[in-house]
Amino acid sequence: MKPSLQLKISPQLALTPQLQQAIKLLQLSTMEMQQEIERYLLENPMLEREEEEENRYLAHDQRPEQEYERQDESERDNDSSLSALELEEERWYQDGGTSYDKQGSRERDDEDVEAQDLQASATTLRDHLIWQLSLSLFSDRQKDMVRILIEALDENGYLAVPLQELWANIPQEYKTSVREWVTALRNLQSLDPTGVGARSLKESLRIQLRSDEEAPPGVRRLALAIVERHLGLLANRDFAALRKRLNCSEERLKAAHTLITSLNPHPGARFSSFNARYIVPDVLVRKVRGRWLSQINPDAYPRLRVNRLYADILARQRRGDSPLSAQLQEARWLIKNIEQRFATILQVSQSIVDRQRQFFEHGEIAMRPLILREVADEIGLHESTVSRVTSQKYMATPRGIFEFKYFFGSHVATDSGGACSATAIRALIKQLIGEEDGKKPLSDSQISEILGRQGIVVARRTVAKYRETVGIPPVNLRKTL
């Protein structure tokens, strides 16, 4: 066969710096994002904060006051293009989530949100993994085995205990098959954050690379080869030896190196607990004319702009190779990606609020089952994107501050063929126990029977698990004399 040259064209998705930045900003908490912005402000002279009197309003949920000043009050009231609800919503957004009477004093009712009066607890890595496990389709036995592995993780998300040692300390009922434990480990490693449950740095990086669907396939394969066989050379930055061993160009090696350095060597570290952790709600939720609405918290939104002085100097120079040109592009990317981040957060939060409106009306007992895919399908986003948004993002509501993912939960079947949220069932269990006779407390079996009479099919073992998750002791410890 004669050697020949062939030209092959195939589409590839390149992970541009702008896209990398957008993904990173989306998964950061508000406090982490503020720290990242401070770094950009220190390093990039083209970027600056807006002055207080020049604050912009979010295009997707607010309008400048000047727009309303140009209209007479009576014209706005008679404007047929806006309903009474829309007018009220616009005025509320314009006032930053609060309303004022004609004398300018603030009106406060039971539904107003004071973020400083509300509290939220920090989410640990264990909490985050257990929450995902409750939403999974794994069997009950597999869920129990994954829980055992979760308890063995260190603060960085690594499985610090060898499987052989773990095997010696697990309950006898789970000492059946090594293959079953390997499956449990793979199930754990399929959870977020990507790379959790690995037994070494190499394995964690390998998991992250294999799950990265946005990286170009060729670059990902080269990065995997480096991680599998040449991690030492990469650590020593011996790029000449790497090019020789991998027989690749400098450009491809650079792309693979960039991809590897974008991975997280400590996937669980961002969930490490601190003595003091402050939470700034990303959105505020309030009831307006019978509808629950979500609004971006003005205190969480960073107001940035391009430095006009430096931009004018660059425009006069007309030099595309100036360092300021790259910094100007970086500043524009950051501003755009922050706007997109909050637009996505607002979309997801409003979708959650719409689906869980009964919770805001009646509390936990009215929580409905909700999965990530349901929200993703409605707003046209990938399920992984919604997962990033729900982690470490908070909404301040009249009932308290809640992490977005609090509103997602597994379901239990009912006799009518419907489903009941696990959160609602836990609330029902708390209610039943709260109303029980202390001399004759309800056993888990009795609670299961009561729920069954209400059409909710819950096994005794499940009742026990739910009772334990809300910190309620067993029946023998609740009995009073």
Salt bridges, closest charged atoms under 4 A:
GLU36 OE2 - LYS24 NZ 3.17
GLU36 OE2 - ARG39 NH2 2.71
GLU38 OE2 - ARG49 NH2 2.37
GLU43 OE1 - ARG39 NH1 3.03
GLU48 OE2 - ARG305 NE 2.67
GLU50 OE2 - ARG56 NE 2.40
GLU54 OE1 - ARG305 NH1 2.34
GLU67 OE2 - ARG63 NH1 3.47
GLU73 OE1 - ARG76 NH2 2.69
GLU73 OE2 - ARG91 NH2 3.72
ASP77 OD1 - ARG91 NH2 2.99
GLU88 OE1 - ARG289 NH2 3.88
GLU90 OE1 - ARG63 NE 3.71
ASP112 OD1 - ARG286 NE 3.41
GLU114 OE2 - ARG106 NH1 2.72
GLU114 OE2 - ARG108 NH1 3.59
ASP117 OD2 - ARG108 NH2 3.97
ASP127 OD1 - ARG126 NH1 3.99
ASP144 OD1 - ARG147 NH1 2.86
ASP144 OD2 - ARG461 NH2 2.47
ASP144 OD1 - LYS465 NZ 2.94
GLU151 OE2 - ARG126 NE 2.49
GLU180 OE2 - ARG141 NE 2.68
ASP192 OD2 - HIS128 NE2 2.77
ASP192 OD2 - ARG270 NH2 3.67
GLU203 OE2 - ARG199 NH2 2.96
GLU228 OE2 - ARG206 NH1 3.25
GLU228 OE2 - ARG210 NH2 3.95
ASP321 OD1 - ARG319 NE 3.33
GLU361 OE2 - LYS287 NZ 2.70
GLU364 OE1 - LYS430 NZ 3.89
GLU374 OE2 - ARG355 NE 3.22
GLU374 OE2 - ARG368 NH2 2.65
GLU378 OE1 - ARG355 NH1 2.88
GLU383 OE1 - ARG373 NE 3.49
GLU436 OE2 - ARG478 NE 2.85
ASP444 OD1 - ARG467 NE 2.95
